[in-house]
Amino acid sequence: MNLFDKYKLGLPYGEFLAKHGSDGDRARWKQVHGQVSLSEAQRTLLKSFTRTMPVLCLAGAWCGDCVNQCPIFEHFAAATPTIQVRYLDRDVHADVQQVLQVCGGNRVPVAVFFSEDGFEAGRFGDRTLSKYRAMMPDLSATPGGGKDSLLTSVTQEWLDQFERVQWMLRLSARLRKLHND
């Protein structure tokens, strides 16, 4: 399956929620979106990105993990025109869900990162390390616990993934030759 072709079928954030979300879903996404805050250092980093980075996000508007992570991607995209996120509903696109299973299960969100010309550069999903730590009973007392700091940690962990792919694209010999840089 060519996942870049599926990316082209994806919807922008607002259209995805309008088509696949209930009023309640949209309200929950809006609430989390309002809670996400990028630091000045994070915004500066995102503004330094130069390579176009299409990102396919397989998600479910009803999914709690998606509610708590996908709004982060929109903050990244708002900070730089190089990040272009498109969303696919995992139930409508069961073929994509099958390809993007995590640990043998249908998990979302899953992000697939591409070069500007459609080559896959990476995948990441379903939850970040901070979220898994918060879910572990014996780790729940980890310093920095709590909802606000968890969102901050999850935001940084996702930014680390976006940054890793951006530098991969920026340093790619093939793309450097293409852009003469």
C-alpha positions, 0 to 999 in steps of 0.5 A, spaced: 500 500 500 502 506 498 501 510 504 502 517 501 496 516 496 492 515 502 495 522 505 492 525 499 486 523 501 486 525 508 482 531 511 485 537 514 484 538 522 477 542 522 474 538 516 476 531 519 472 533 526 466 536 522 466 529 518 467 524 523 466 527 530 460 528 534 458 535 537 461 532 544 468 530 540 469 536 537 468 540 544 473 535 547 478 536 541 477 544 542 478 543 549 485 540 549 487 544 543 486 550 548 490 547 553 496 546 548 501 551 549 508 551 545 514 554 549 518 560 545 524 555 544 519 550 541 516 555 536 523 557 534 525 550 533 519 549 529 520 556 525 527 553 523 524 547 519 525 548 512 523 541 509 516 540 507 514 534 511 507 531 510 504 527 515 498 522 515 495 521 522 490 515 522 485 517 528 478 517 531 475 523 533 472 519 538 478 516 541 481 519 547 488 518 545 487 522 539 483 527 543 489 528 547 495 528 542 492 530 535 491 538 537 498 538 539 500 537 531 495 543 529 499 547 534 506 545 530 503 546 523 500 553 525 508 554 527 511 552 520 508 552 513 513 546 512 508 541 517 502 539 513 498 534 517 492 530 514 487 526 518 484 519 516 479 516 520 481 509 522 474 506 521 473 508 514 480 506 512 480 500 515 486 498 510 490 503 513 489 501 520 491 494 518 498 496 515 499 501 521 497 496 527 501 497 533 503 491 537 498 487 533 492 492 535 488 497 532 491 503 535 491 510 534 493 516 533 499 513 528 503 518 525 506 517 518 512 522 516 513 523 509 518 527 504 515 532 500 516 527 494 512 522 498 517 517 501 516 515 508 521 517 513 518 515 519 512 512 523 510 514 531 504 512 535 500 510 539 502 513 546 508 517 548 513 514 553 510 520 558 503 517 557 505 510 558 509 512 565 503 515 567 498 509 566 503 505 570 501 504 577 508 504 580 510 509 576 504 514 577 508 518 583 514 520 577 516 527 579 512 532 574 506 528 574 499 531 573 495 533 567 498 539 565 505 537 566 503 530 562 500 534 556 507 538 556 511 532 556 507 529 551 507 535 547 515 535 547 515 528 546 511 529 539 515 535 537 522 530 538 519 526 533 517 531 528 524 534 529 527 527 528 524 527 521 525 534 519 533 533 520 533 526 517 529 530 511 534 536 511 540 532 511 538 527 506 543 527 500 537 526 495 533 532 498 540 536 499 541 535 491 534 536 489 534 543 493 542 544 491 543 545 499 
